[in-house]
Amino acid sequence: MATAKTIYRCQQCGHESLKWLGKCPQCGTWGSLTEEVSQTEAKPTAFSRSSLKQGDSSPVRLSSVDVTESERIPTGITELDRVLGGGFVPASVVLLAGEPGVGKSTLVLQSLEAIGSAEKPVLYVSGEESMRQVKLRADRLSIEGDGIVTAMETDAETIIRTASTGEFPLLAVDSVQTAADSLLDSLPGSISQVRQVANRLLTYAKENNVCVLLVGHVTKEGAVAGPRVLEHIVDAVLLFEGDGSYPYRVLRAIKNRFGSTNEVGIFEMKASGLAEVANPSALFLAERPDDAAGSAVVVTVEGTRPLLVEVQALATHSGLSSPRRTAIGVDRQRISMLAAILEKKAGIETGDHDLYVNIAGGFKISEPACDLGVCAALASSYIDRPFPRDLVAIGEIGLTGEVRSVPRLADRLREARRLGFSQALIPSASLELLKQELGDDLPLAVRPVPNVAKMMDEIF
């Protein structure tokens, strides 16, 4: 007979300890060790040995493996299909994570409505809401639900048994933190439960050629709640981001075994649900002020999509011994670096100024191709002169003040021309390569600059 013992497990990294510790010795997280009851003689589980079909585990030569791509399941939602790489892949597990209230359940219901049909329905299992609550949400989203079979369940074994009763091409579990395996004594949401449930659903997906969609929460630090091991188990991790101050939502793939991790999908939250944003550049620039100092337009690339966004900057005298450096939507450390380059190479002395940089619309930029636009916005605010309204800035800034080349410059220029811009500030080193690619027929007038000092002369 199995005997039980008490252990303390970190809910972030899974480290086990025989006694409680305030700080996890492995990942350094404070207050993450929780008490769990472990069996010294493990009960038989679905993972005591592989439960995959024998034919799936037989060794074969790599050269003889059939690489015919499985037919994807398109959702009909263009922005979601873009991030997935064309739709859901059968026999895969996808994790959709996001903060509470960002719209995860709404996105799941809308995609299930597009996939399911009366002849071939999909299964939606909710562990957080009753079936009546799910129906009320569906009514608000104008979803009839003829192709959606719903159930309220938290036991992993029952979920798999319910899914096995019909030929459902897709199973959605909302959320994985509420599901639990009765073979374990720990509470739902613990690292052992989340890992066990995910593994059982992964085995079910592979055996039955079914796509499983898991909905998960994120912590206040932005990580997937519970364990990061969940991200290693699943085939794709989609992160649904949004700022409560804006109606826009951004869907990113931070892991995707069947597609790119560079694509983004952009939605707008409305009373009737999530609406796709077909032209996000026009949306982000819709409220750009006329002749305002401290505003510049940059062209960033997210996956295959060039996007134009507005960078707003404010440089004002500070009464503090250590002036503030505040950034929203960009890396604060990079703002400090660009301010130092401007001071050293262009004479913009911001050592006694508070600097604020914001990406309008709540968008987040990570690529360095927007450095030139950030520098131009900071300089514009510092000297209180507006940045030309029909000009976009594209370029990375090096520590010596040089403007460096960026990839896909031609695509960025075409997108700027499509939105009505007539000229672009680009790195001098890219001009020759641009002419080799496009000839003399450039999308718009280019103004090459070799460094930030020349940038100041060219614009101001």
Summary of the structure (lengths in Angstrom):
residues: 460
radius of gyration: 26.1
end to end distance: 81.5
largest distance: 82.0
contacts: 1516
relative contact order: 0.09
helix: 29%
strand: 28%
